[in-house]
Amino acid sequence: MPRVMIIGANRGIGRALLDGYLKKGWKCIATSRKEQAPEENVTWIKLDIRDPNSHIPLTGELDLLICNAGVFLERGAKLGSGYDANLWADTFSTNVTGTYLAIETQINVLKATKNSKIAIISSQMASDTTAPGGSYIYRSSKAASLNLGRNLATDLKSEGISVGIYHPGWVQTDMTGNAGNLTASESAAGLIKRFTALSIETTGCFETWDGNIHPY
Ligand SMILES: NC(=O)c1ccc[n+]([C@@H]2O[C@H](COP(=O)([O-])OP(=O)(O)OC[C@H]3O[C@@H](n4cnc5c(N)ncnc54)[C@H](OP(=O)(O)O)[C@@H]3O)[C@@H](O)[C@H]2O)c1
């Protein structure tokens, strides 16, 4: 059976992705900052993606690495009275540096696996084409994760590793205060189809959960 590693799998979209891959019978490696109760067919790893020392390379093979963990910290911030420098640092250390560290740590097992894939959960808020304003920190961090994914796609193509970047929809999770128009399971079901469709021909794509190409 193929093996997937899901970063930030204890709640929200990450948990729904884990449930989706368990249903498909995949071997699942799931990460969480907090200790999780043992579960059949899941290897839980404790990982805070901001901490370089907590990233441990896997051995063997890895078919799919999903970089899902993320934060939105600037709720209610207003231009001129918010967007504290610490919020920039904390958001970037998770959404950008953490994503990069997770990929770098697993690069050798991905290289050792035929047709392996990396999926980065970014956001429609990464787009500079749409640019509706506001949420400057989160938008910048997601734009950086999109840019990271696009450049990794270029560099990893010759290694046979495909990289896709995704908008999961507006999803009912803690991040949105459950205000989305999609459940986490609906989002995950769509994303899993997109990850299956991802190939070396489509590497570097920026797509929505339901298969539309998203403008950069
Ligand atoms: N929900 C939406 O509508 C929406 C829209 C666009 C993009 N996204 C993106 O989709 C992804 C998942 O979002 P969600 O809605 O499922 O959010 P969520 O419910 O808030 O869950 C976020 C997940 O990320 C983990 N995480 C946060 N900081 C971490 C760190 N430093 N180290 C390790 N794990 C960390 C959380 O773990 P803890 O439990 O330890 O905090 C949790 O598992 C994020 O990248 C988000 O930006 C979401």
The ligand as a Gaussian input file, in Angstrom:
#p B3LYP/6-31G(d) Opt

LIG

0 1
 N      -10.278000      26.568000       6.540000
 C      -10.208000      27.250000       5.407000
 O      -11.237000      27.778000       4.898000
 C       -8.904000      27.392000       4.680000
 C       -8.897000      28.145000       3.496000
 C       -7.690000      28.267000       2.798000
 C       -6.548000      27.639000       3.260000
 N       -6.581000      26.929000       4.421000
 C       -5.345000      26.272000       4.858000
 O       -5.613000      24.896000       5.092000
 C       -4.715000      24.375000       6.097000
 C       -5.513000      23.697000       7.190000
 O       -6.380000      24.673000       7.755000
 P       -7.593000      24.318000       8.736000
 O       -8.720000      25.175000       8.320000
 O       -7.769000      22.851000       8.849000
 O       -7.002000      24.934000      10.094000
 P       -7.140000      24.472000      11.613000
 O       -8.410000      23.775000      11.836000
 O       -6.812000      25.706000      12.389000
 O       -5.944000      23.384000      11.760000
 C       -4.622000      23.793000      11.582000
 C       -3.712000      22.610000      11.751000
 O       -2.351000      23.075000      11.621000
 C       -1.620000      22.654000      12.780000
 N       -0.540000      23.563000      13.122000
 C       -0.594000      24.913000      13.310000
 N        0.604000      25.372000      13.684000
 C        1.451000      24.301000      13.733000
 C        2.809000      24.122000      14.046000
 N        3.599000      25.151000      14.420000
 N        3.345000      22.878000      13.981000
 C        2.575000      21.836000      13.622000
 N        1.276000      21.924000      13.322000
 C        0.724000      23.144000      13.380000
 C       -2.668000      22.626000      13.883000
 O       -2.176000      21.899000      14.991000
 P       -2.546000      22.341000      16.531000
 O       -3.834000      21.641000      16.853000
 O       -1.391000      21.878000      17.326000
 O       -2.694000      23.847000      16.547000
 C       -3.814000      21.953000      13.129000
 O       -3.596000      20.573000      13.034000
 C       -3.910000      25.600000       6.591000
 O       -2.663000      25.633000       5.939000
 C       -4.778000      26.776000       6.180000
 O       -4.023000      27.959000       6.025000
 C       -7.729000      26.793000       5.146000

